[in-house]
C-alpha cells in the first residue's frame, strides 16, 4: 500500500486510473473526522470528478427510532445499504443518464432525497464515507445479510484510499463539528468518545483493503 502525502499525488494516481469511455468510481474512506469530505472537495476539480457522500444514505430518524438504533446513528446498520448499492451500480453502468442520489442535512440529521445530481460528463465519481471497504468480517453489523451488504458495495470501486489522521486532531474536529450542529460541549464529547469511537474502530479494520493511504501534513 502506497502512502500519499499530497493532494497532487492523489490526483495523479486517480487520473492515471481513468479509462476512456467508462466511469471510474473512487472510494475515499476514513473514520469520523478524518477529513474525507474536505479531501474529496479539494480533489474533485483536479480530476475533474463528481462527489457522492455516503451520508445521504443514513436511514431517516423515524426509522432509526423504530428500529431502536437512534442512539448509535452512524453505525453500519443505520444506513440504507441497498439504496447505496443501487446508486453505485447505476454509476458503474455508464448509461449516460443523470444519476440522482440523496444528500444529508446535518442541521436536522436527515437524508434529503435527490439532492445530488451526477451528470454523465464526469469521467470519475469520488465517493466518500466510512464503510466503503467494509466486509462481513469487519464488524458489518446485523444488516449486511447473506447477500453481502456493504461487501457488495465495496466491490463497486475501481480505486480506494484510506485517510490517516492523528487521533487528537480527529477528535478535536469531531467535537467541534458536533457543537457546530447543536450539541452541547458535554454531549459532543460523549458522542465523539462513544458511538463515533466505536465506529472508528470498525473503519480502521478496513484500512488494509485500500489501495493507497492518504496522510496530509
Backbone as a printed PyTorch tensor [residue, N CA C, xyz], in Angstrom:
tensor([[[  0.8490,  -1.1940,   0.0000],
         [  0.0000,   0.0000,   0.0000],
         [  0.8860,   1.2470,   0.0000]],

        [[  0.6190,   2.1470,  -0.9220],
         [  1.4080,   3.3690,  -1.0520],
         [  0.8320,   4.4770,  -0.1800]],

        [[  1.6910,   5.1800,   0.5540],
         [  1.2540,   6.3460,   1.3240],
         [  1.4590,   7.5950,   0.4880]],

        [[  0.4030,   8.3600,   0.3160],
         [  0.4470,   9.5860,  -0.4660],
         [  0.3640,  10.7720,   0.4840]],

        [[  1.2120,  11.7820,   0.2500],
         [  1.3630,  12.8700,   1.2100],
         [  0.8530,  14.2080,   0.7080]],

        [[  0.2880,  14.2350,  -0.4910],
         [ -0.2610,  15.4970,  -1.0040],
         [ -1.4440,  15.2080,  -1.9010]],

        [[ -2.3090,  16.2090,  -2.0500],
         [ -3.4670,  16.0610,  -2.9370],
         [ -3.0310,  15.9200,  -4.3900]],

        [[ -1.9410,  16.5750,  -4.7610],
         [ -1.4450,  16.4320,  -6.1320],
         [ -1.0690,  14.9860,  -6.4260]],

        [[ -0.4420,  14.3120,  -5.4550],
         [ -0.1040,  12.9070,  -5.6390],
         [ -1.3570,  12.0580,  -5.8020]],

        [[ -2.3450,  12.3080,  -4.9670],
         [ -3.5940,  11.5520,  -5.0460],
         [ -4.2600,  11.7790,  -6.4000]],

        [[ -4.3080,  13.0330,  -6.8300],
         [ -4.9410,  13.3570,  -8.1150],
         [ -4.2290,  12.6590,  -9.2720]],

        [[ -2.8980,  12.6030,  -9.2190],
         [ -2.1630,  11.9270, -10.2920],
         [ -2.5060,  10.4390, -10.3470]],

        [[ -2.6240,   9.8180,  -9.1870],
         [ -2.9790,   8.3980,  -9.1520],
         [ -4.3720,   8.1820,  -9.7430]],

        [[ -5.3130,   9.0440,  -9.3680],
         [ -6.6780,   8.8950,  -9.8860],
         [ -6.7080,   9.1190, -11.3860]],

        [[ -6.0820,  10.1860, -11.8480],
         [ -6.0870,  10.4580, -13.2900],
         [ -5.4430,   9.3170, -14.0670]],

        [[ -4.4180,   8.6880, -13.4830],
         [ -3.7610,   7.5770, -14.1490],
         [ -4.6150,   6.3240, -14.2320]],

        [[ -5.6740,   6.2660, -13.4190],
         [ -6.5550,   5.0920, -13.4220],
         [ -7.7510,   5.2380, -14.3520]],

        [[ -7.9630,   6.4400, -14.9010],
         [ -9.1350,   6.6790, -15.7340],
         [ -9.0280,   5.9030, -17.0470]],

        [[-10.1440,   5.3400, -17.4610],
         [-10.2110,   4.5740, -18.7070],
         [-11.1880,   5.2780, -19.6420]],

        [[-10.7490,   5.6760, -20.8330],
         [-11.6630,   6.3620, -21.7570],
         [-12.9110,   5.5380, -22.0370]],

        [[-14.0500,   6.2140, -21.9920],
         [-15.3000,   5.5510, -22.3280],
         [-16.0280,   4.9050, -21.1720]],

        [[-15.4420,   4.9150, -19.9760],
         [-16.1490,   4.3690, -18.8270],
         [-15.8740,   5.2200, -17.5870]],

        [[-16.8140,   5.1890, -16.6750],
         [-16.6920,   5.9850, -15.4580],
         [-15.8800,   5.2250, -14.4160]],

        [[-15.0290,   5.9410, -13.7070],
         [-14.2200,   5.3720, -12.6320],
         [-14.8110,   5.7800, -11.2890]],

        [[-15.0150,   4.8040, -10.4080],
         [-15.5040,   5.0840,  -9.0600],
         [-14.3520,   4.9670,  -8.0660]],

        [[-14.1430,   6.0550,  -7.3180],
         [-13.0360,   6.1460,  -6.3680],
         [-13.5940,   6.2620,  -4.9560]],

        [[-13.1070,   5.4330,  -4.0490],
         [-13.5420,   5.4710,  -2.6540],
         [-12.5310,   6.2330,  -1.8060]],

        [[-13.0380,   7.2020,  -1.0290],
         [-12.2410,   7.8930,  -0.0150],
         [-12.8180,   7.4890,   1.3380]],

        [[-12.0540,   6.7330,   2.1040],
         [-12.5450,   6.1070,   3.3300],
         [-11.7700,   6.6450,   4.5280]],

        [[-12.4380,   6.7290,   5.6560],
         [-11.7500,   7.1280,   6.8790],
         [-12.7340,   7.2230,   8.0260]],

        [[-12.2080,   7.3050,   9.2240],
         [-13.0310,   7.4050,  10.4270],
         [-13.7260,   8.7630,  10.4870]],

        [[-14.7650,   8.8940,  11.3210],
         [-15.4000,  10.2000,  11.5010],
         [-14.3760,  11.2550,  11.9000]],

        [[-14.4030,  12.3920,  11.2010],
         [-13.4800,  13.4700,  11.4900],
         [-12.1420,  13.3760,  10.7990]],

        [[-11.9660,  12.3740,   9.9250],
         [-10.6740,  12.2000,   9.2430],
         [-10.4270,  13.2490,   8.1700]],

        [[-11.4870,  13.9080,   7.7010],
         [-11.3310,  14.9230,   6.6640],
         [-11.7060,  14.4470,   5.2800]],

        [[-12.5150,  13.3980,   5.1930],
         [-12.8990,  12.8260,   3.8930],
         [-13.6040,  13.8250,   2.9950]],

        [[-14.5640,  14.5450,   3.5480],
         [-15.3490,  15.4920,   2.7450],
         [-14.4680,  16.6120,   2.2050]],

        [[-13.5740,  17.1130,   3.0440],
         [-12.6690,  18.1810,   2.6140],
         [-11.7370,  17.6960,   1.5160]],

        [[-11.1810,  16.5180,   1.6950],
         [-10.2810,  15.9580,   0.6890],
         [-11.0110,  15.7460,  -0.6270]],

        [[-12.2140,  15.1930,  -0.5750],
         [-12.9880,  14.9650,  -1.8020],
         [-13.2710,  16.2770,  -2.5170]],

        [[-13.6530,  17.3110,  -1.7530],
         [-13.9700,  18.6070,  -2.3580],
         [-12.7530,  19.2380,  -3.0170]],

        [[-11.5790,  19.0600,  -2.4200],
         [-10.3640,  19.6280,  -2.9950],
         [ -9.8640,  18.8210,  -4.1970]],

        [[-10.1040,  17.5090,  -4.1730],
         [ -9.6650,  16.6560,  -5.2750],
         [-10.5210,  16.8110,  -6.5190]],

        [[-11.8280,  16.9880,  -6.3390],
         [-12.7590,  16.9280,  -7.4640],
         [-12.3760,  17.8250,  -8.6410]],

        [[-12.0230,  19.0950,  -8.4200],
         [-11.6620,  19.9340,  -9.5680],
         [-10.3340,  19.5620, -10.2090]],

        [[ -9.5070,  18.7750,  -9.5090],
         [ -8.2150,  18.3770, -10.0600],
         [ -8.3430,  17.2010, -11.0320]],

        [[ -9.4820,  16.5120, -11.0400],
         [ -9.6060,  15.2860, -11.8460],
         [-10.0940,  15.5370, -13.2790]],

        [[-11.2910,  16.1070, -13.5530],
         [-12.3810,  16.5210, -12.6640],
         [-13.2940,  15.3380, -12.3180]],

        [[-14.0180,  15.4890, -11.1990],
         [-14.8750,  14.4170, -10.7310],
         [-16.1140,  14.9830, -10.0590]],

        [[-17.1640,  14.1780, -10.0480],
         [-18.3350,  14.4620,  -9.2280],
         [-18.0900,  13.8440,  -7.8450]],

        [[-18.8680,  14.2750,  -6.8600],
         [-18.7200,  13.7760,  -5.4870],
         [-20.0270,  13.1550,  -5.0240]],

        [[-19.9180,  11.9690,  -4.4250],
         [-21.0770,  11.3050,  -3.8310],
         [-20.7550,  10.9810,  -2.3720]],

        [[-21.2990,  11.7390,  -1.4070],
         [-21.0830,  11.4030,   0.0050],
         [-21.9820,  10.2350,   0.4310]],

        [[-21.4560,   9.3610,   1.2560],
         [-22.2410,   8.2370,   1.7690],
         [-23.3090,   8.6970,   2.7620]],

        [[-23.1190,   9.8800,   3.3600],
         [-24.0200,  10.3500,   4.4180],
         [-25.4770,  10.4240,   3.9910]],

        [[-25.7310,  10.6640,   2.7050],
         [-27.1110,  10.7650,   2.2500],
         [-27.9050,   9.4890,   2.4090]],

        [[-27.2270,   8.3840,   2.6700],
         [-27.8960,   7.0930,   2.7860],
         [-28.1560,   6.6990,   4.2380]],

        [[-27.9920,   7.6620,   5.1720],
         [-28.4740,   7.4440,   6.5390],
         [-29.9630,   7.0790,   6.4880]],

        [[-30.3730,   6.1570,   7.3350],
         [-31.8030,   5.9130,   7.4920],
         [-32.4450,   7.1430,   8.1420]],

        [[-33.7030,   7.4510,   7.7860],
         [-34.3850,   8.5930,   8.4230],
         [-34.4860,   8.4050,   9.9350]],

        [[-34.5850,   9.5260,  10.6310],
         [-34.6620,   9.4810,  12.0870],
         [-35.8010,   8.5870,  12.5810]],

        [[-36.9680,   8.7170,  11.9590],
         [-38.1240,   7.9290,  12.4100],
         [-37.8520,   6.4370,  12.2800]],

        [[-37.1580,   6.0410,  11.2180],
         [-36.8450,   4.6250,  11.0220],
         [-35.8080,   4.1470,  12.0410]],

        [[-34.8390,   5.0010,  12.3540],
         [-33.8520,   4.6480,  13.3720],
         [-34.5160,   4.4510,  14.7340]],

        [[-35.4620,   5.3160,  15.0610],
         [-36.1940,   5.1780,  16.3200],
         [-36.9930,   3.8790,  16.3220]],

        [[-37.6660,   3.6070,  15.2160],
         [-38.4790,   2.3820,  15.1130],
         [-37.6160,   1.1370,  15.3070]],

        [[-36.4160,   1.1560,  14.7460],
         [-35.5180,   0.0120,  14.8280],
         [-34.7170,  -0.0500,  16.1310]],

        [[-34.8270,   1.0100,  16.9600],
         [-34.0740,   1.0510,  18.2040],
         [-32.5970,   1.3360,  18.0150]],

        [[-32.2600,   2.1080,  16.9530],
         [-30.8530,   2.3550,  16.6260],
         [-30.4710,   3.8370,  16.6700]],

        [[-31.3730,   4.6780,  17.1280],
         [-31.1020,   6.1110,  17.0920],
         [-29.8990,   6.4840,  17.9450]],

        [[-29.6830,   5.7730,  19.0510],
         [-28.6020,   6.1490,  19.9590],
         [-27.2280,   5.7460,  19.4350]],

        [[-27.1830,   5.0830,  18.2800],
         [-25.8980,   4.7750,  17.6420],
         [-25.9380,   5.1000,  16.1520]],

        [[-26.6430,   6.1690,  15.8520],
         [-26.7000,   6.6410,  14.4680],
         [-25.2870,   6.8240,  13.9210]],

        [[-25.0600,   6.2970,  12.7300],
         [-23.7290,   6.3350,  12.1380],
         [-23.0590,   4.9780,  12.1010]],

        [[-23.6260,   3.9840,  12.8190],
         [-23.1080,   2.6180,  12.7740],
         [-23.4450,   1.9930,  11.4110]],

        [[-22.7860,   0.9050,  11.0420],
         [-23.0110,   0.3160,   9.7080],
         [-24.4640,  -0.0230,   9.4050]],

        [[-25.2180,  -0.4930,  10.4090],
         [-26.5960,  -0.8950,  10.1410],
         [-27.5990,   0.2370,  10.3430]],

        [[-27.1250,   1.4880,  10.3250],
         [-28.0370,   2.6340,  10.3730],
         [-28.0750,   3.3590,   9.0300]],

        [[-27.6130,   2.6880,   7.9850],
         [-27.6450,   3.2160,   6.6210],
         [-28.4940,   2.3150,   5.7300]],

        [[-29.0240,   2.8970,   4.6630],
         [-29.7560,   2.1250,   3.6510],
         [-28.7330,   1.6070,   2.6410]],

        [[-28.1440,   0.4640,   2.9470],
         [-27.0550,  -0.0640,   2.1300],
         [-27.5430,  -0.4530,   0.7420]],

        [[-28.7550,  -0.9940,   0.6600],
         [-29.2710,  -1.4230,  -0.6460],
         [-29.4730,  -0.2280,  -1.5790]],

        [[-29.9510,   0.8980,  -1.0350],
         [-30.1130,   2.0980,  -1.8640],
         [-28.7550,   2.6170,  -2.3250]],

        [[-27.7760,   2.5660,  -1.4330],
         [-26.4230,   2.9790,  -1.7830],
         [-25.8600,   2.0960,  -2.8910]],

        [[-26.0340,   0.8050,  -2.7480],
         [-25.5590,  -0.1360,  -3.7600],
         [-26.2400,   0.1140,  -5.1000]],

        [[-27.5220,   0.4400,  -5.0800],
         [-28.2480,   0.7040,  -6.3260],
         [-27.6650,   1.9040,  -7.0640]],

        [[-27.3020,   2.9570,  -6.3260],
         [-26.7120,   4.1350,  -6.9600],
         [-25.3330,   3.8110,  -7.5180]],

        [[-24.5130,   3.0800,  -6.7450],
         [-23.1910,   2.6970,  -7.2500],
         [-23.3080,   1.8520,  -8.5120]],

        [[-24.2540,   0.9340,  -8.5180],
         [-24.4510,   0.0760,  -9.6880],
         [-24.8680,   0.9010, -10.9010]],

        [[-25.7490,   1.8760, -10.6790],
         [-26.1730,   2.7450, -11.7790],
         [-25.0040,   3.5610, -12.3240]],

        [[-24.1610,   4.0620, -11.4250],
         [-22.9970,   4.8300, -11.8620],
         [-22.0350,   3.9580, -12.6610]],

        [[-21.8510,   2.7310, -12.2200],
         [-20.9670,   1.8150, -12.9330],
         [-21.5400,   1.3470, -14.2600]],

        [[-22.8470,   1.5410, -14.4200],
         [-23.4840,   1.1180, -15.6530],
         [-23.1460,   1.9840, -16.8510]],

        [[-22.6180,   3.1960, -16.5950],
         [-22.1880,   4.0840, -17.6810],
         [-23.2770,   4.2690, -18.7360]],

        [[-24.5130,   4.4330, -18.2780],
         [-25.6390,   4.5280, -19.2080],
         [-25.7040,   5.8610, -19.9300]],

        [[-25.0130,   6.8660, -19.4130],
         [-25.1310,   8.2060, -19.9730],
         [-26.2640,   8.9960, -19.3660]],

        [[-27.0090,   8.3900, -18.4370],
         [-28.1150,   9.0820, -17.7760],
         [-27.5950,   9.8850, -16.5810]],

        [[-28.3420,  10.8920, -16.2010],
         [-28.0720,  11.5950, -14.9590],
         [-28.4950,  10.6980, -13.8080]],

        [[-27.6790,  10.6420, -12.7690],
         [-27.9690,   9.7970, -11.6110],
         [-28.2750,  10.6900, -10.4240]],

        [[-29.4350,  10.4650,  -9.8030],
         [-29.8180,  11.2270,  -8.6160],
         [-29.5200,  10.4120,  -7.3680]],

        [[-29.0530,  11.1010,  -6.3370],
         [-28.7240,  10.4460,  -5.0680],
         [-29.1230,  11.3740,  -3.9230]],

        [[-29.3760,  10.8130,  -2.7500],
         [-29.7500,  11.6580,  -1.6100],
         [-28.5590,  12.4050,  -1.0250]],

        [[-28.8370,  13.5910,  -0.5070],
         [-27.8610,  14.3320,   0.2780],
         [-28.1830,  14.1780,   1.7470]],

        [[-27.4910,  14.9410,   2.5930],
         [-27.7190,  14.8490,   4.0370],
         [-27.6440,  16.2280,   4.6520]],

        [[-28.6530,  16.5640,   5.4410],
         [-28.7140,  17.8550,   6.1240],
         [-28.2670,  17.6530,   7.5690]],

        [[-27.0820,  18.1510,   7.9170],
         [-26.5600,  17.9630,   9.2700],
         [-27.3250,  18.7690,  10.3130]],

        [[-27.9920,  19.8250,   9.8780],
         [-28.7570,  20.6310,  10.8340],
         [-29.8890,  19.8130,  11.4550]],

        [[-30.5690,  19.0070,  10.6280],
         [-31.6980,  18.2080,  11.1080],
         [-31.3670,  16.7190,  11.1410]],

        [[-30.1540,  16.3520,  10.7050],
         [-29.6890,  14.9710,  10.6750],
         [-30.6640,  14.0600,   9.9260]],

        [[-31.0370,  14.5190,   8.7340],
         [-31.9470,  13.7450,   7.8890],
         [-31.4250,  13.6790,   6.4550]],

        [[-31.6480,  12.5410,   5.7680],
         [-31.3250,  12.4770,   4.3350],
         [-32.3000,  13.3230,   3.5280]],

        [[-31.8000,  13.8960,   2.4340],
         [-32.6230,  14.7330,   1.5650],
         [-32.7000,  14.0460,   0.1930]],

        [[-33.8630,  13.5170,  -0.1920],
         [-33.9580,  12.7590,  -1.4410],
         [-33.5460,  13.5940,  -2.6610]],

        [[-32.8350,  12.9470,  -3.5840],
         [-32.4840,  13.5190,  -4.8990],
         [-31.7520,  14.8560,  -4.8050]],

        [[-31.0060,  15.0740,  -3.7290],
         [-30.2990,  16.3510,  -3.5590],
         [-29.0270,  16.4200,  -4.3920]],

        [[-28.5070,  15.2650,  -4.8160],
         [-27.2530,  15.2190,  -5.5790],
         [-27.5470,  14.7360,  -6.9900]],

        [[-27.1080,  15.5060,  -7.9610],
         [-27.3440,  15.2110,  -9.3760],
         [-25.9880,  14.9920, -10.0390]],

        [[-25.7050,  13.7550, -10.4260],
         [-24.4220,  13.4250, -11.0390],
         [-24.6150,  13.3310, -12.5490]],

        [[-24.1040,  14.3120, -13.2430],
         [-24.3080,  14.3730, -14.6940],
         [-23.3220,  13.4530, -15.4070]],

        [[-23.6630,  12.9990, -16.6150],
         [-22.8880,  11.9420, -17.2770],
         [-21.5240,  12.3730, -17.7910]],

        [[-21.2370,  13.6890, -17.8590],
         [-19.9560,  14.0920, -18.4520],
         [-18.7590,  13.8430, -17.5460]],

        [[-19.0010,  13.5540, -16.2550],
         [-17.8770,  13.3130, -15.3520],
         [-17.2980,  11.9220, -15.5830]],

        [[-15.9970,  11.8130, -15.8690],
         [-15.3840,  10.5050, -16.0720],
         [-15.0930,   9.7760, -14.7650]],

        [[-15.3000,  10.4850, -13.6460],
         [-14.9340,   9.9310, -12.3400],
         [-15.9260,  10.4260, -11.2930]],

        [[-16.2630,   9.5380, -10.3560],
         [-17.0610,   9.9220,  -9.1970],
         [-16.2760,   9.5500,  -7.9500]],

        [[-16.0350,  10.5400,  -7.1000],
         [-15.3730,  10.3080,  -5.8150],
         [-16.4580,  10.0610,  -4.7720]],

        [[-16.4510,   8.8900,  -4.1990],
         [-17.4180,   8.5200,  -3.1620],
         [-16.6890,   8.5770,  -1.8250]],

        [[-17.2180,   9.3720,  -0.9030],
         [-16.5390,   9.4840,   0.3910],
         [-17.4640,   9.0150,   1.5000]],

        [[-16.8830,   8.2210,   2.4220],
         [-17.6960,   7.6970,   3.5070],
         [-16.9180,   6.7690,   4.4210]],

        [[-17.6030,   6.2980,   5.4400],
         [-16.9550,   5.4950,   6.4750],
         [-16.7720,   4.0330,   6.0950]],

        [[-17.7900,   3.4350,   5.4920],
         [-17.8380,   1.9720,   5.4020],
         [-17.6940,   1.4410,   3.9860]],

        [[-17.0280,   2.1960,   3.1390],
         [-16.9530,   1.8400,   1.7220],
         [-16.1430,   0.5720,   1.4780]],

        [[-15.2910,   0.1930,   2.4240],
         [-14.4680,  -1.0110,   2.2630],
         [-14.8390,  -2.0910,   3.2760]],

        [[-15.9980,  -1.9400,   3.8960],
         [-16.4150,  -2.8790,   4.9300],
         [-16.7820,  -4.2300,   4.3210]],

        [[-16.3890,  -5.2980,   5.0080],
         [-16.8560,  -6.6190,   4.6120],
         [-17.4910,  -7.2940,   5.8200]],

        [[-18.0180,  -8.4980,   5.6160],
         [-18.7570,  -9.1600,   6.6940],
         [-17.8620,  -9.4900,   7.8770]],

        [[-16.5540,  -9.5890,   7.6360],
         [-15.6590,  -9.9470,   8.7170],
         [-15.1200,  -8.7580,   9.4950]],

        [[-15.5950,  -7.5490,   9.1780],
         [-15.0270,  -6.3510,   9.8180],
         [-16.0550,  -5.5660,  10.6150]],

        [[-17.0060,  -6.2540,  11.2120],
         [-17.9710,  -5.5610,  12.0610],
         [-19.1040,  -4.9480,  11.2880]],

        [[-19.5930,  -5.6520,  10.2680],
         [-20.6060,  -5.0940,   9.3900],
         [-21.9880,  -4.9780,   9.9700]],

        [[-22.1910,  -5.4820,  11.1930],
         [-23.4880,  -5.3190,  11.8240],
         [-24.4590,  -6.3940,  11.3890]],

        [[-25.7120,  -6.2610,  11.8010],
         [-26.7100,  -7.3060,  11.6000],
         [-27.3760,  -7.2390,  10.2540]],

        [[-27.2390,  -6.1430,   9.5470],
         [-27.9960,  -5.9680,   8.3150],
         [-27.1750,  -6.1880,   7.0580]],

        [[-25.9540,  -6.6980,   7.1620],
         [-25.2040,  -6.9680,   5.9440],
         [-25.8270,  -8.1250,   5.1980]],

        [[-26.3220,  -9.1350,   5.9200],
         [-27.1150, -10.1830,   5.3070],
         [-26.3050, -11.1140,   4.4350]],

        [[-26.9710, -12.1910,   4.0200],
         [-26.3020, -13.2060,   3.2120],
         [-25.8840, -12.6780,   1.8550]],

        [[-26.5750, -11.6540,   1.3820],
         [-26.2780, -11.1150,   0.0510],
         [-25.0150, -10.2670,   0.0290]],

        [[-24.4630,  -9.9480,   1.1800],
         [-23.1800,  -9.2510,   1.2110],
         [-23.2440,  -7.8270,   1.6710]],

        [[-24.3620,  -7.1100,   1.4960],
         [-24.4980,  -5.7560,   2.0120],
         [-23.3450,  -4.8460,   1.6400]],

        [[-22.6180,  -4.4030,   2.6610],
         [-21.5030,  -3.4920,   2.4330],
         [-20.4270,  -4.1160,   1.5630]],

        [[-20.2130,  -5.4180,   1.6890],
         [-19.1800,  -6.0650,   0.8790],
         [-19.4850,  -5.9310,  -0.6040]],

        [[-20.7480,  -5.9960,  -0.9730],
         [-21.1180,  -5.8250,  -2.3880],
         [-20.8720,  -4.3900,  -2.8400]],

        [[-21.0660,  -3.4310,  -1.9280],
         [-20.7700,  -2.0400,  -2.2790],
         [-19.2710,  -1.8600,  -2.4920]],

        [[-18.4720,  -2.4780,  -1.6170],
         [-17.0140,  -2.3470,  -1.7320],
         [-16.5130,  -2.8470,  -3.0760]],

        [[-17.1780,  -3.8460,  -3.6190],
         [-16.7570,  -4.4230,  -4.8940],
         [-16.9650,  -3.4820,  -6.0850]],

        [[-17.7080,  -2.4060,  -5.8720],
         [-18.0350,  -1.4930,  -6.9780],
         [-16.8990,  -0.5160,  -7.3010]],

        [[-15.9100,  -0.3930,  -6.4220],
         [-14.9040,   0.6620,  -6.5940],
         [-13.7070,   0.1940,  -7.4150]],

        [[-13.2260,   1.1010,  -8.2630],
         [-12.0460,   0.8370,  -9.0790],
         [-10.7520,   1.1550,  -8.3350]],

        [[-10.8450,   2.0710,  -7.3900],
         [ -9.6610,   2.5760,  -6.7100],
         [-10.0900,   3.0620,  -5.3290]],

        [[ -9.2600,   2.8460,  -4.3110],
         [ -9.6580,   3.2440,  -2.9600],
         [ -8.4850,   3.8360,  -2.1910]],

        [[ -8.8380,   4.7810,  -1.3140],
         [ -7.8650,   5.4810,  -0.4760],
         [ -8.3780,   5.4990,   0.9540]],

        [[ -7.4810,   5.2500,   1.9070],
         [ -7.8230,   5.3390,   3.3180],
         [ -7.1250,   6.5610,   3.9130]],

        [[ -7.8940,   7.4230,   4.5690],
         [ -7.3570,   8.6720,   5.1240],
         [ -6.8760,   8.4340,   6.5510]],

        [[ -5.5910,   8.6410,   6.7690],
         [ -4.9940,   8.5390,   8.1030],
         [ -4.8540,   9.9360,   8.6990]],

        [[ -5.1830,  10.0560,   9.9780],
         [ -5.0220,  11.3380,  10.6620],
         [ -4.7600,  11.0600,  12.1370]],

        [[ -3.9710,  11.8920,  12.7880],
         [ -3.6680,  11.6920,  14.2040],
         [ -4.9510,  11.7700,  15.0390]],

        [[ -5.0490,  10.8770,  16.0170],
         [ -6.2800,  10.7770,  16.8110],
         [ -6.6610,  12.0810,  17.5150]],

        [[ -5.7410,  12.7950,  18.1740],
         [ -6.1540,  14.0380,  18.8470],
         [ -6.7670,  15.0610,  17.8870]],

        [[ -6.2090,  15.1680,  16.6860],
         [ -6.7470,  16.1050,  15.7040],
         [ -8.1340,  15.6640,  15.2480]],

        [[ -8.2890,  14.3780,  14.9910],
         [ -9.5880,  13.8680,  14.5480],
         [-10.6490,  14.0720,  15.6200]],

        [[-10.2820,  13.8170,  16.8710],
         [-11.2260,  14.0040,  17.9700],
         [-11.6270,  15.4630,  18.1080]],

        [[-10.6600,  16.3710,  18.0080],
         [-10.9660,  17.7990,  18.1070],
         [-11.9090,  18.2380,  16.9940]],

        [[-11.6700,  17.7460,  15.7980],
         [-12.5530,  18.0800,  14.6760],
         [-13.9740,  17.5870,  14.9310]],

        [[-14.0910,  16.3670,  15.4290],
         [-15.4120,  15.7880,  15.6730],
         [-16.1840,  16.5820,  16.7130]],

        [[-15.5160,  16.9010,  17.8110],
         [-16.1870,  17.6450,  18.8780],
         [-16.6550,  19.0030,  18.3590]],

        [[-15.7860,  19.6800,  17.6190],
         [-16.1510,  20.9950,  17.0590],
         [-17.3370,  20.8670,  16.1100]],

        [[-17.3530,  19.7990,  15.2970],
         [-18.4650,  19.6180,  14.3560],
         [-19.7690,  19.3490,  15.0800]],

        [[-19.7260,  18.5100,  16.1090],
         [-20.9450,  18.2240,  16.8600],
         [-21.4700,  19.4880,  17.5460]],

        [[-20.5750,  20.2980,  18.0710],
         [-21.0140,  21.5500,  18.6980],
         [-21.5910,  22.5030,  17.6580]],

        [[-20.9540,  22.5470,  16.4820],
         [-21.4390,  23.4240,  15.4060],
         [-22.8860,  23.1140,  15.0400]],

        [[-23.2380,  21.8290,  15.0990],
         [-24.5860,  21.4350,  14.6930],
         [-25.5090,  21.1740,  15.8790]],

        [[-25.1970,  21.8050,  17.0250],
         [-26.1990,  21.8990,  18.0770],
         [-25.9690,  21.1360,  19.3570]],

        [[-24.9690,  20.2670,  19.4280],
         [-24.7470,  19.5350,  20.6620],
         [-24.0240,  20.4250,  21.6750]],

        [[-24.3190,  20.1990,  22.9380],
         [-23.5850,  20.8960,  23.9970],
         [-22.1550,  20.3560,  24.0290]],

        [[-21.2150,  21.0990,  24.6210],
         [-19.8410,  20.5740,  24.7160],
         [-19.7730,  19.1950,  25.3560]],

        [[-20.5660,  18.9740,  26.4020],
         [-20.5390,  17.6760,  27.0760],
         [-21.0920,  16.5780,  26.1750]],

        [[-22.2120,  16.8600,  25.4980],
         [-22.8030,  15.8650,  24.6110],
         [-21.9100,  15.6020,  23.4000]],

        [[-21.2580,  16.6520,  22.9010],
         [-20.3530,  16.4900,  21.7610],
         [-19.1980,  15.5690,  22.1210]],

        [[-18.6290,  15.7690,  23.3180],
         [-17.5250,  14.9250,  23.7630],
         [-17.9960,  13.4880,  23.9620]],

        [[-19.1740,  13.3160,  24.5490],
         [-19.6910,  11.9730,  24.8140],
         [-19.9520,  11.2120,  23.5180]],

        [[-20.4970,  11.8970,  22.5250],
         [-20.7830,  11.2270,  21.2490],
         [-19.4810,  10.9000,  20.5140]],

        [[-18.5220,  11.8140,  20.5590],
         [-17.2440,  11.5820,  19.8780],
         [-16.4880,  10.4090,  20.4930]],

        [[-16.5570,  10.2770,  21.8260],
         [-15.8500,   9.1970,  22.5020],
         [-16.6650,   7.9150,  22.5720]],

        [[-17.9680,   8.0180,  22.2790],
         [-18.8530,   6.8570,  22.3320],
         [-19.1250,   6.2680,  20.9600]],

        [[-20.2720,   6.5790,  20.3550],
         [-20.6000,   5.9960,  19.0510],
         [-19.5540,   6.2620,  17.9690]],

        [[-19.0280,   7.4840,  17.9100],
         [-18.0220,   7.7810,  16.8820],
         [-16.7800,   6.9120,  17.0430]],

        [[-16.3540,   6.7130,  18.2840],
         [-15.1400,   5.9260,  18.5200],
         [-15.3950,   4.4390,  18.2370]],

        [[-16.5850,   3.9620,  18.5590],
         [-16.9430,   2.5830,  18.2140],
         [-16.8660,   2.3810,  16.7000]],

        [[-17.4030,   3.3330,  15.9670],
         [-17.3990,   3.2350,  14.5070],
         [-15.9880,   3.3590,  13.9450]],

        [[-15.1950,   4.2170,  14.5680],
         [-13.8170,   4.4050,  14.1000],
         [-13.0270,   3.1020,  14.1610]],

        [[-13.2710,   2.2950,  15.1870],
         [-12.5710,   1.0120,  15.2970],
         [-12.9780,   0.0630,  14.1730]],

        [[-14.2580,   0.0620,  13.8310],
         [-14.7290,  -0.7680,  12.7230],
         [-14.0760,  -0.3280,  11.4200]],

        [[-14.0230,   0.9860,  11.2130],
         [-13.4710,   1.5320,   9.9720],
         [-11.9720,   1.2510,   9.8780]],

        [[-11.2630,   1.3800,  11.0020],
         [ -9.8120,   1.1340,  10.9990],
         [ -9.4910,  -0.2810,  10.5480]],

        [[-10.3860,  -1.2150,  10.8440],
         [-10.1520,  -2.6060,  10.4520],
         [-10.2290,  -2.8050,   8.9400]],

        [[-10.7620,  -1.8210,   8.2270],
         [-10.8690,  -1.9430,   6.7640],
         [ -9.7050,  -1.2800,   6.0370]],

        [[ -8.8030,  -0.6420,   6.7640],
         [ -7.7390,   0.1520,   6.1300],
         [ -6.8780,  -0.6860,   5.1940]],

        [[ -6.6370,  -1.9350,   5.5590],
         [ -5.7540,  -2.7690,   4.7370],
         [ -6.3720,  -3.1370,   3.3950]],

        [[ -7.6610,  -2.8980,   3.2250],
         [ -8.3080,  -3.1970,   1.9460],
         [ -8.1230,  -2.0680,   0.9320]],

        [[ -7.6520,  -0.9150,   1.3830],
         [ -7.4720,   0.2330,   0.4870],
         [ -6.2480,   0.0420,  -0.3960]],

        [[ -6.2930,   0.6480,  -1.5600],
         [ -5.1530,   0.5980,  -2.4760],
         [ -4.0340,   1.5320,  -2.0370]],

        [[ -4.4130,   2.6720,  -1.4290],
         [ -3.4480,   3.6810,  -1.0060],
         [ -3.8990,   4.3100,   0.2940]],

        [[ -2.9410,   4.8700,   1.0320],
         [ -3.2290,   5.6580,   2.2200],
         [ -2.9480,   7.1290,   1.9240]],

        [[ -3.8100,   7.9900,   2.4330],
         [ -3.5860,   9.4390,   2.3380],
         [ -3.2390,   9.9450,   3.7340]],

        [[ -2.1100,  10.5960,   3.8700],
         [ -1.7380,  11.2820,   5.1190],
         [ -1.2120,  12.6670,   4.7570]],

        [[ -2.0460,  13.6550,   5.0350],
         [ -1.6750,  15.0350,   4.7150],
         [ -1.0980,  15.7140,   5.9460]],

        [[ -0.0440,  16.5020,   5.7780],
         [  0.5570,  17.2380,   6.8880],
         [ -0.2780,  18.4580,   7.2410]]])
